[in-house]
Amino acid sequence: MKKLYGPVMYIPDISRDANSAEELFTRFDYYGLRVDEISNGQFKYLNLIIGGFFNPGNPFDASKYPHLLCTFLPKGRMKSLRMLRILLRENLETITILIAGNPWIAYLHCMILNLGLSLPIQVSIHGNPFLPNSKFTNFSNFLKHYWLKFFLRFATSVRLVSKYQVNYVQQSYKVDANKISISPIPISIPSHFRINKPSKFTIGFVGRLHEERGLDLWVQIVSSFFLVNKDFRIIVIGDGPARQYFENELKVNCPKIELDFLGRIPNKDIESLWGEITLLLSTAKEESFGISLREAEMSGSKVIAFTNSGTSLNKELFPEGIILFEDLQSAVDALGQEHSKNQILSRSIQRKFRETQEEINLNSTKAMITSWGVTR
């Protein structure tokens, strides 16, 4: 049986993650490097226990990820859970913490398999807490909210990505303040500074296409702007269940506007596409951290975003890079002003933002990995 030392992260089905397996392995390998450094060599790797990775045409290449120690679970729910239980029991004395890869199925499996073992369990909430919507309007969010409401308090620690999540998690899910740590997801720093703006003013959308991203408001803003100014183009990077609806609405409300739907693009390839976007428009009602906003700003694209906790934090950190709005007209006005300027962020601003984000990355990773070293 494989020997596991230090923190162990469990991902029940990597194929269901919004990021590709390669992107996730790259991020976790970075965590593994920091685990080695911060523990002064006590723990050489980040241990990953992974389900759902069945791709014979593109097998896992361990040499590309030297700071990961991966265990791949077999097909079949019962087989994989049985194997996971054995791994945990056989390594009980050397595992410092069990990290649930998501607060739903992964956390449920960890709780069940940890019965009688008493390993510390950490839960990460990367996105927004789920408001107690009516079960008739959004049954999935309704269930998620009450799952967290009843069971999140039993986690040994809870990792959040923004200070604005803390009060809600404490009040709604009864989590003790001493259990909460804040460590945003590290963001890749662009490799080159951007100098040239697009040949035509371009409004961008980057992210998953579903209702929580405020798609109706996005269409309303752009179509209202279209009534007074038709000299722009639109680029959409992302995919999701609302893609057809979003594309149709834009075509109907902004006829003859150049519209490029690029679909889902791997994170490593998005950097080159920021050069085609003058401005990123974000209309999500809630934003926990706003990775795409920060990527845009570090790459020279200005951001216009709906005011919420995540975008307000962004304004604190990158004040020159973002304009906040609270209603349709203020968003349209901001678009008009930026169209008149038709500029990207200066090289000095890009450098400043990158230095800020590098410091955030370092402090965040240290905080996260320190929380993984819980002593039983």
N, C-alpha and C positions, 0 to 999 in steps of 0.2 A: 504494500500500500504506500502511495506517495506521501512523503513527509512534508508537512506544511508548517511554516514558521511566520509569526507576525500577523499582519492584517490579511484577511481573506474576503474578497468581494465575490458575491454570488449574483449571476445574471441568468435567470431561468430560460430566456429565449432571446438570444442576441439578434436573431433575424427580425424581430419586431421593433427594434430600436429605430428611431428616426435617422440616426447616423449609420453609415456603413460600418461593417465589422473592421475594416482597415482603419477607419478614422478613430473608432473606439480603442482598438489595440494601440494605436499611436499615442493617444491621450493617456491610457493607463500605463504605457511604458514610461512616459514622462513622470507619472506619479511614482512608479517603481524606482526610477533614478533618484527621486527626492527622498523616498523611503530609506534608501541606502545611505544617502548623505546625512539626513537628519538623525538617523539612528546610529550614526558613526560606525556603520558597517555591521550592526547587530542583526539587521534584517536586510538581506541582499536583494530581495524581490518583492513585488506585489503579487500575491497569489490570486488568481482568477479561477473561479469554478463556473463553467459556461455551458449552457444548454442551447440547442437550436442552431449549432454551427455545423451544417452538413453541406459542404460544397466541394465535392471531389475534384472539380475542375480548377479550383483555386485553393489548394490546401494551405493550412497554417504554416508559415515559415518562421520558426522560433528564432532564427538568427537575426531577423529584422527587429525583434523586440527583446533585447538581452536582459531587460530588467523585469520581465514578466515570467511567472511560473504558472502555466495554464493547465487546467484539468478540464477535459471536454466530456460532458455527460452523454450517456447513450440515448438513443431514441426511445420514446416511451416514458410516460409520466412516472409510473411506479418504479421502473428500473432506475431512472435518473434520481428520484428521491431516495431510493434505497442506497444508491451509491453515495449520495451526498451525506446521508446520515452516518454511514460507515466512515467517511472521510473526517467528519466532525468528531466522532467518538474516538477514532484512533489518534487524532492530533489534539486532543483536548488540552493537554498541558503546554502546547507550543503556540496555539492560536491566541493572539491578543484581542482580536475583535472580529466579529462577523458583520460584513457590510452588505445590507440589502440593496441590490442594484436599482430597485424602485420601491415606492412605498405601498405597492399593491400586492401582486402575486409573489414577488421576491420576499417581501416582508412577511407575508402569510406563511410561506414555506419555511422561512427562518424561524418563525415563532413555533411552528409545529415540530420541526426537526430538532429544535433546541430544548424540547421538553426533557427534563432530567439531566441536561448537560450544563446549563447555566452559563453559557458563553455570553459575553456582552454583545449586543446587537446595535448597530447604528443604522438609521434611516435617513436618506437624503431626499429633500424636496427641492427639486430644481425649478419646477414651474410654479404656478400660482396656487395657493390654497383653493380648495373647491368649496364655493359658497353653497349653502344649503338650499339649492334650487328645488322647486317643486318636482316631485318624481314624475309628474306628467309633462314637464317641459324639457327636462334633461335627466333621464333616469340614471345614466352613467355617473354624472357628477353628484347626483343625490346619494348614490351608493358609496362613492369615494369619500364624500364628506363624512358620512356616518361611520364608515370604516375607520377613518382617522380619528374621529371624535371619540370612539370607544377604545381604540387599540394603540394609537400613537404614544400615549402616555407611558406605555409599558416598555418602550425602547430605552436602551441604556443612554443613547445620545441621539440627537436630531441635528442634522446638518442643513442649514439654510444657505441661500445664495445672496440674500440681501437683508439689511437691517430692517427694512420695511415689512418683512414677513414676520418679525419676532412677535409683535403684539398680537397679531391675529392668531398665530399658532399657539401662543400662551393662553389666550382667552377662549378660543374656540375648541382647542384640543387638549386643554388642561396639562400642558407640558411644563415641567419645572424649568425655570430659567437656567439653573445650573447644568441642565442637560443640553442646552442649545449652543451650537457653535455656528459661526458665519464664515463661509469660505466659498466665494464665487468660483465658477468654472474658469480655469485659465484660458485665455484667448490668444491665438497665434498672432504674433506681431508681423505685419507686412514686411516683405523683404526689400521692397523698393519704395522710394518716395514718388508720389504722383505729381506730375508737373502740368500736363495738358488736360484741358476740359474736353468733354465730348463735342463733336461738331455741331450737335443740336441739343438744346436743353432737354434733358431726359429725366423723367420721374421713375423711380424704381420701387418695386415691392420685392422684399426678400423674406421668405418664410413659408411655413406650412399653410396651405389654403383650406382653412376651415373657419367656422363662424366665430370662434374666439378671437380671431385676428381683426375683427371689425371690418369685414369686407364690404358690407353695405355702406358704411360711412366712407370708406376709401373711394368707392365708386361715386358717391354723392359729391365728395370734394373735387375729384378730378373732372367729373362731368360739369359741375358748376364753373370750374376754372375754364373748361372748354368753351363755355358760352361767351367768354370775354377774350379768350386767347387760344388760338388753334396752332400756335407755333411750338410744338413740343412732341416728344415721343414717349412711349411707355415700355419699360422692360420689367417682366415678372420672372423672378427666379424662385421656383418652388412648385410643389405639387400637393395634392390632397383631395378630399372628397368634394370640395366646392369648386374645383378648377373649372369645370364646364360652365357652371353658373356665373362665376366671376368673369370668365372670358366673354361669355355672351352679353353680360351686362355692359362691359366696357365697349364692345363692338356696337351695341345699340345706342349707348349714350355718348360715345365719342367716335362717330363715324369718320372714316378717312384718316384717323390718327394712326401713325405707324405703331403697331402693337406687337411686341416680341414676347411670346411665352416660351421660356427656355427650359421649363420643367425643373426637376430636381437635379441640382449640381453638387458634386462632392465638395466638401468644405475647402479642400486643398486647391480646388480649381476656381473658387469664387473670387479669390484675390484679383485675378486678371480681369474679371468682369466689372469690378468697381470703376475701372477707367471709362466705362461706357455710361455710368450713372452720375448725373449732376447732383441729384437730391434724392434721399430716401424718405418716403412718406410712410409713417407708421400710425395705424389707427386702432391698435389693440386697446381694449378697455382696461386691461391689467397687464403689466409687464414686470416680471420678477427681477430680471437682470438685464435683458436686452443685448444679447450677444451681437446680433446683426447691426444694431445701432452703433456699437463701439467699433465694429469692423469697418462700417461706413466712414465714421469720423477719422479713424486712423489712416484710412485710404484716401481722404480728401473730400468725401461726399458730405454735404450738409444734410442735416436731419430735421424734418418737421414731424412732430409726434404729439399724440393725444396725451394730456396731462394725467399721469398716474404715478404710483409710488416708484416704479422702475425708471420712468423717464425723468422724474424729479431728481432721483439720485444721479442719473446721467448728466443732468443740468449742473449739479453740484461739482461733478468731476471734470466735465468737458463743456464749460459754459459757452465757448465760442462755436461749438459744433452743432448745437441743437436749438430749435425754436419750438416752444410748447404751445398748444392751442387747447381750448375748452369747448369750442362750438364750430359749426360748419363755416360760418362767415370768417372767423379769425383764421381758420386753416386756409381758406381760399385767398384771403388777403396776404398771408405769409407766402403762399405760392407765387402770387403776383410780384411781391417784392423781390423774392429770390430769382424769379425769371428776369426781372429788370436788371439785376446785377449780373446774372449768368456767370458766376464764379465758383471755383472750387476752393477748399480750404488751403491756406498757404502751406508751404513746406515747413516753416517754423512751427505752425500750429500742429501739423501732422507729427512733427518730432516731439513736441510737448505732450501730445496725447499718448504717443507710444511710450514715452518714458513713464508717464503716469500709470499706464496699463501694465508695463513690465513690473513696476513696484507692487501693483495689486496682485499680479500673478504670483510673485514670490511670497508675499505675505499670506495670500490665500492658501497656497499649497502647504506652507509651513503650518498654518492653523489646522488644515484638514488632516494632515498626517500626524500632527500632535494629538488630535482627537482620536486617531486610530490606535494610539499606544496606550489605551486604557488598561490599567493593571487590575487583574481580577483578584 
